Amino acid sequence: MAKCSRIEYRLHPLRDTLYNELHIRPFHSLESPQQITHLAACCTSPEDLKKSYDLLCELCKRYGINPPQNDAVTYHQNFGDFIINWERHVEFYSLTILQPAPSIGEPFQHTAVDLLPSDWMRELPGQIIAAFHIIIDDQQLDYDTHSLVRSFEGHSVMRGSTYAGKANIYTAFKLHGDGYGRFIINNLGMSELQTGRLSRRLMDLETYRLLSLLSLPIAKRIAPQLLNMDNLLAEILTAVADLDTASSERQLLGKLTTIEAQLETYRAETTHRFSATRAYHQLVKDRLERINEEKIEEHLSIGEFINRRLNPALRTSESIQKWMEDLSKRIERASDLMRTRVNLNLQEQNRSQLSAMNQRSKLQFRLQETVEGLSIAAISYYAIGLLSYLFNGLPLQQWGLDKNVLLAGSIPVVLTTIWLVTRRIKNKLIKDQDTNEETADKPKPAAS
């Protein structure tokens, strides 16, 4: 026989978690009759989930029961008179109280949640989104129309059959006088495992149905705001063609920016909720398929009722989300158009300013040339004066030369010399400036 040994390979850190994922929320066998109360509370922070765990540990301490582990996401324990099933999800936790006993007196007159301490129940964190009772009956109740009307307080009752006629399901999908919803499962031959699966799927169905509808009030609330944004965007686009000043364009661009900021706020507020709605709706569809309900003639089935009301709500949320995405794209295109117009106006203004600068540069250049000519004349005048002093000190008569003739002849030479020297200095300055600009434009070599 082969000897068993521990694996010596390098294991993925999530390997055990992935293996245990399929066993986190198992189905539990249920016997009939049974009374069940199911609660699901939305949590706005991780602290609420932690508090629900701490509260469960406190209840275990009261009854002398071993508490769940710190990292537990599900806990199923018998407390003697009742059984508790606690589960921790991403944004909510659920608490199921089960009492393996028949309903005493009228249906729902005494429920499983009545067995829990009232002071402990008042400490439950979060906001209760789902709260309903389930009675699993072993054919002891009456199911005539009068009895069902009394059990569901006069509400219209949906009926369905499942497991090839081994069970009938009754519910009104309404809140009753005690603030709870109600389900009755008439067990006509299911096994305990089938009973556990059916009750679990009903609890998931009702919980996820309510969670999937959380986005509907949000969608209805922001729909008028989106309509106002849409109308304002149309007015802005219509006014674009009549704009004639840059200030008006900047004002419209400011309005577009305001609309875009408000829209992005709505998208940030609703993206998670709408995504969760799609996920929960898919879970509802999955649970309906798993229940595999068979229609009872002349009665509205559970699946028909849910699809008739839930699907339009989902489509409303999806349409609002698509509307926001479309509006965001249109605002972005309008903003690009407005920015293009503003940029063109700025370029036109810059072109006008550059033209004016060119005119001023030409005028300054002409003034500079005039000053340059006057400077050459002045320097030449002083140079001729210096030559005059020089000629006065020389014995020109002895050399047979005339001072005035020499001065007159030196004037063209002095003017030409000074003009050439000035031009050379000017060209050198311009060349040095061009060299400095080229050096500044060249990229510096990367340090090795």
C-alpha positions in Angstrom: 0.0 0.0 0.0 1.4 3.4 -0.9 2.5 5.5 2.0 0.8 8.9 2.4 3.1 11.9 2.9 2.6 15.6 3.1 3.1 17.5 -0.1 6.5 19.1 -0.2 5.8 21.4 -3.2 5.5 25.2 -3.1 1.7 25.8 -2.6 -0.3 28.8 -3.7 -1.2 30.9 -0.6 -4.9 30.8 -1.6 -5.1 27.1 -2.3 -6.9 26.1 0.9 -9.3 29.1 0.6 -10.2 28.1 -3.0 -10.8 24.5 -1.9 -13.0 25.5 0.9 -15.0 28.1 -1.1 -17.4 25.4 -2.4 -18.2 24.3 1.2 -18.7 27.8 2.8 -22.5 27.8 2.7 -23.7 24.2 2.6 -27.3 23.1 2.5 -28.6 21.7 5.8 -31.2 19.0 6.2 -34.5 20.2 7.7 -37.2 18.1 9.1 -40.9 18.9 9.0 -42.6 20.7 10.6 -40.3 23.7 11.0 -40.6 27.4 11.8 -37.9 29.7 10.3 -37.2 33.4 10.6 -34.7 34.9 8.2 -33.1 38.4 8.6 -30.7 40.2 6.3 -29.1 43.5 7.3 -27.2 45.9 5.0 -24.0 47.2 6.5 -22.6 50.6 5.6 -19.1 49.8 7.0 -16.9 46.8 7.9 -17.5 47.7 11.6 -21.1 46.7 11.3 -20.1 43.3 10.0 -17.6 43.0 12.8 -20.2 44.0 15.4 -22.6 41.3 14.1 -19.9 38.7 14.7 -19.2 40.1 18.2 -22.9 40.0 19.0 -23.1 36.4 17.8 -20.2 35.5 20.1 -22.1 37.2 23.0 -25.2 35.1 22.3 -23.0 32.0 22.3 -21.6 33.0 25.7 -25.1 33.4 27.1 -26.1 29.9 26.1 -22.7 28.3 26.8 -22.0 27.5 23.2 -18.7 27.5 21.4 -18.4 30.7 19.4 -17.4 30.8 15.7 -13.8 31.4 14.6 -12.6 34.9 13.9 -12.4 34.4 10.2 -15.7 32.5 9.9 -18.1 33.6 7.2 -20.8 31.1 8.2 -21.9 29.6 11.5 -24.6 26.9 12.0 -25.2 25.9 15.6 -27.9 24.2 17.7 -28.8 26.3 20.8 -31.2 23.8 22.3 -34.7 25.3 21.7 -33.6 26.8 18.4 -30.9 26.7 15.7 -29.0 29.7 14.4 -27.4 30.0 11.0 -25.3 33.2 10.6 -23.6 34.3 7.4 -21.3 37.2 6.6 -21.4 38.6 3.0 -19.7 41.5 1.3 -22.3 44.2 2.1 -24.7 42.4 4.4 -25.0 39.6 6.9 -27.9 37.2 7.4 -29.3 35.6 10.5 -31.6 32.6 10.3 -33.4 31.2 13.3 -34.9 27.8 13.0 -37.3 26.0 15.4 -38.0 22.4 14.7 -41.6 22.5 15.9 -45.1 22.8 14.5 -46.8 26.2 14.4 -48.9 26.6 17.5 -52.3 28.2 17.1 -52.8 30.3 14.0 -49.9 30.3 11.4 -47.3 33.0 12.2 -48.9 33.7 15.6 -45.7 32.4 17.3 -42.4 32.6 15.3 -38.9 31.4 15.7 -37.5 34.9 16.2 -39.5 35.1 19.4 -37.1 32.6 21.0 -34.2 35.1 20.9 -33.6 37.6 23.7 -35.3 40.9 22.9 -32.4 43.0 24.3 -30.0 41.1 22.1 -32.2 41.6 19.0 -32.3 45.4 19.6 -28.4 45.4 19.4 -28.3 44.0 15.8 -26.2 46.3 13.7 -26.9 47.5 10.2 -30.3 48.2 8.5 -32.6 45.3 8.1 -33.5 44.8 4.4 -35.1 41.3 4.5 -37.2 40.0 7.3 -39.6 37.1 6.8 -41.0 34.0 8.3 -41.2 30.5 6.7 -43.4 27.7 7.9 -42.6 24.2 6.6 -45.8 22.3 7.2 -46.3 18.6 7.1 -49.9 18.8 5.8 -51.3 19.9 9.1 -52.6 23.4 8.0 -55.6 24.2 5.9 -55.0 25.5 2.4 -58.5 26.5 1.3 -58.9 30.1 0.1 -60.4 31.3 3.4 -57.5 29.9 5.5 -54.8 31.4 3.1 -56.6 34.8 3.2 -56.4 34.7 7.0 -52.8 33.5 7.1 -51.6 36.3 4.7 -53.9 39.0 6.1 -56.0 39.3 3.0 -53.2 39.8 0.5 -53.2 38.1 -2.9 -51.3 34.8 -2.6 -48.9 33.5 -5.3 -48.7 29.7 -5.5 -46.2 27.3 -7.0 -45.3 23.7 -7.0 -41.9 22.1 -7.1 -40.0 18.8 -6.8 -42.5 17.1 -9.1 -45.4 18.0 -6.9 -43.7 17.1 -3.6 -44.0 20.6 -2.3 -46.3 23.6 -2.7 -45.1 27.2 -2.0 -47.4 30.1 -0.8 -46.4 33.7 -0.4 -47.8 37.2 -0.9 -44.5 39.1 -1.2 -46.0 41.7 1.2 -45.1 43.0 4.6 -47.7 42.0 7.1 -48.8 43.5 10.4 -45.7 42.3 12.3 -43.4 43.9 9.7 -42.3 40.5 8.3 -42.9 38.8 5.0 -44.4 35.3 5.0 -43.8 32.0 3.2 -45.6 28.6 3.7 -44.1 25.4 2.3 -46.5 22.5 2.3 -44.3 19.4 2.4 -46.0 16.7 0.3 -43.2 14.1 0.4 -39.8 15.9 0.2 -36.8 14.4 1.9 -35.1 16.4 4.7 -32.3 17.3 2.3 -34.7 18.5 -0.3 -36.6 20.5 2.3 -33.3 22.2 3.4 -32.4 23.0 -0.2 -35.8 24.5 -1.0 -35.9 26.6 2.1 -32.4 27.9 1.5 -33.2 28.8 -2.1 -36.4 30.6 -1.0 -34.4 32.6 1.6 -31.8 33.5 -1.0 -34.5 34.4 -3.6 -36.3 36.8 -1.3 -33.1 38.4 0.1 -31.4 38.9 -3.3 -34.7 40.1 -4.8 -34.8 42.9 -2.3 -31.1 43.7 -2.6 -31.5 43.9 -6.4 -34.2 46.6 -6.0 -32.0 48.9 -4.0 -30.9 50.8 -7.1 -34.5 51.5 -8.3 -35.2 54.4 -5.8 -31.8 55.9 -6.7 -32.6 55.6 -10.4 -35.9 57.3 -9.9 -34.3 60.1 -7.8 -31.6 61.1 -10.3 -33.7 60.7 -13.5 -35.2 64.2 -13.3 -31.7 65.6 -12.7 -30.4 63.8 -15.8 -33.4 65.2 -17.8 -32.5 68.7 -16.7 -28.8 68.1 -17.6 -29.9 66.8 -21.0 -32.0 69.9 -21.7 -29.3 72.3 -20.5 -26.8 70.5 -22.7 -29.1 70.9 -25.7 -29.5 74.6 -25.0 -25.7 75.1 -24.7 -25.1 73.3 -28.0 -27.8 75.5 -29.7 -26.2 78.6 -28.3 -22.7 77.7 -29.5 -23.5 78.7 -33.1 -24.6 82.2 -32.0 -21.5 82.9 -29.9 -19.4 85.9 -31.1 -17.2 86.7 -28.1 -14.6 84.6 -26.3 -16.1 85.6 -22.9 -19.4 84.0 -23.8 -17.7 80.8 -24.9 -15.8 80.7 -21.6 -19.1 81.1 -19.7 -20.7 78.2 -21.6 -17.6 76.1 -21.0 -17.9 76.8 -17.3 -21.6 75.6 -17.4 -20.5 72.4 -19.1 -17.8 71.8 -16.5 -20.4 72.2 -13.8 -22.8 69.7 -15.5 -19.9 67.3 -16.0 -18.9 67.5 -12.3 -22.5 66.8 -11.1 -22.8 63.9 -13.5 -19.6 62.3 -12.4 -20.9 62.7 -8.8 -24.0 60.7 -9.7 -21.9 58.1 -11.5 -19.6 57.6 -8.6 -22.6 57.3 -6.3 -24.5 54.7 -8.4 -21.8 52.6 -10.2 -21.4 50.2 -7.4 -25.1 50.0 -6.7 -26.1 49.3 -10.3 -23.3 46.7 -10.7 -24.6 45.0 -7.5 -28.1 45.1 -8.9 -27.0 43.1 -12.0 -25.2 40.6 -9.8 -28.2 40.1 -7.4 -30.6 39.9 -10.3 -28.6 37.1 -11.8 -28.7 35.3 -8.4 -32.5 35.7 -8.3 -32.7 34.1 -11.8 -30.4 31.3 -10.7 -32.5 30.6 -7.6 -35.7 30.6 -9.6 -34.2 28.1 -12.0 -33.0 25.9 -9.1 -36.5 25.9 -7.5 -37.8 24.7 -10.9 -41.3 25.9 -10.1 -44.3 24.3 -11.7 -47.4 26.5 -12.3 -50.6 25.8 -10.5 -53.6 26.3 -12.8 -55.6 29.5 -12.3 -53.0 31.0 -9.9 -50.1 33.4 -10.4 -46.9 31.6 -9.9 -43.9 33.0 -7.9 -41.6 33.1 -10.9 -44.2 35.0 -13.0 -44.7 37.6 -10.3 -41.0 38.2 -9.7 -40.2 38.4 -13.4 -43.1 40.7 -14.0 -42.0 43.2 -11.4 -38.3 42.7 -11.0 -37.3 42.8 -14.7 -38.8 46.2 -15.4 -37.0 47.6 -12.3 -33.7 46.1 -13.5 -34.2 47.7 -17.0 -35.0 51.0 -15.4 -31.6 50.9 -13.5 -29.8 49.8 -16.7 -31.4 52.6 -18.7 -30.4 55.2 -16.2 -26.8 53.9 -16.2 -26.7 54.0 -20.0 -28.2 57.4 -20.0 -25.5 58.7 -17.7 -22.8 57.1 -19.9 -24.3 58.6 -23.0 -24.7 62.0 -21.4 -21.1 61.9 -20.2 -19.9 61.2 -23.7 -22.0 64.0 -25.2 -20.8 66.5 -22.5 -17.2 65.4 -23.3 -17.7 66.1 -27.0 -19.4 69.4 -26.3 -16.5 70.4 -24.0 -14.0 69.5 -26.7 -15.9 71.6 -29.2 -16.0 74.6 -26.8 -12.3 74.2 -25.9 -11.5 74.1 -29.7 -13.4 77.3 -30.2 -11.8 79.0 -27.3 -8.3 77.9 -28.5 -9.0 79.2 -32.0 -10.0 82.5 -30.5 -6.9 82.6 -28.4 -4.8 81.8 -31.4 -6.5 84.6 -33.4 -5.8 87.0 -30.5 -2.2 85.8 -30.4 -1.8 86.2 -34.1 -3.1 89.8 -33.8 -0.7 90.5 -31.0 2.2 89.0 -32.9 1.3 91.1 -35.9 1.3 94.2 -33.7 4.6 93.2 -32.2 6.1 92.7 -35.7 5.0 96.3 -36.6 6.6 97.6 -33.5 9.7 95.6 -34.2 10.0 97.1 -37.7 9.5 100.6 -36.3 12.1 100.0 -33.6 14.5 98.6 -36.3 14.0 101.7 -38.4 14.6 103.9 -35.4 17.7 101.9 -34.6 19.0 102.3 -38.1 18.3 106.1 -37.9 20.1 106.2 -34.5 22.9 104.1 -36.0 23.3 106.6 -38.9 23.3 109.5 -36.6 25.9 107.8 -34.4 28.2 107.2 -37.3 27.9 110.9 -38.3 28.6 112.0 -34.7 31.6 109.7 -34.3 32.9 110.8 -37.7 32.5 114.4 -36.7 34.6 113.9 -33.5 37.1 111.8 -35.5 37.6 114.6 -38.0 38.0 117.0 -35.1 40.8 114.9 -33.7 42.4 114.8 -37.1 42.2 118.6 -37.3 44.1 118.8 -34.0 46.6 116.2 -35.4 47.2 118.2 -38.6 47.7 121.4 -36.6 50.6 119.9 -34.9 52.3 118.7 -38.1 54.5 120.9 -40.4 52.2 120.5 -43.4 53.4 123.7 -45.1 57.0 122.4 -45.1 55.7 119.2 -46.7 53.8 121.1 -49.3 50.4 120.0 -48.0 47.2 121.9 -47.3 45.4 121.2 -44.0 41.9 121.8 -45.4 42.5 119.5 -48.4 43.6 116.8 -46.1 40.6 117.2 -43.8 38.3 117.2 -46.7 39.9 114.1 -48.2 39.8 112.2 -44.8 36.1 112.7 -44.3 35.0 109.8 -46.8 37.8 107.6 -45.3 36.7 108.2 -41.7 33.0 107.7 -42.5 33.7 104.5 -44.4 35.9 103.1 -41.6 33.5 103.9 -38.8 30.6 102.4 -40.8 32.5 99.2 -41.4 33.6 98.9 -37.8 30.0 99.5 -36.6 28.6 96.9 -39.0 31.2 94.4 -38.0 30.4 94.8 -34.3 26.7 94.6 -35.0 27.1 91.4 -37.0 29.3 89.8 -34.3 26.6 90.6 -31.6 23.9 89.0 -33.8 26.1 85.9 -34.5 26.9 85.5 -30.8 23.1 85.7 -29.9 22.2 83.0 -32.6 25.0 80.8 -31.2 23.7 81.0 -27.7 20.1 80.3 -28.8 21.2 77.2 -30.7 23.2 76.0 -27.7 20.1 76.4 -25.4 17.9 74.5 -27.8 20.2 71.4 -28.1 19.3 68.6 -25.7 21.7 67.9 -22.9 23.5 64.5 -23.1 22.2 62.0 -20.5 24.5 61.3 -17.6 26.3 58.0 -17.9 
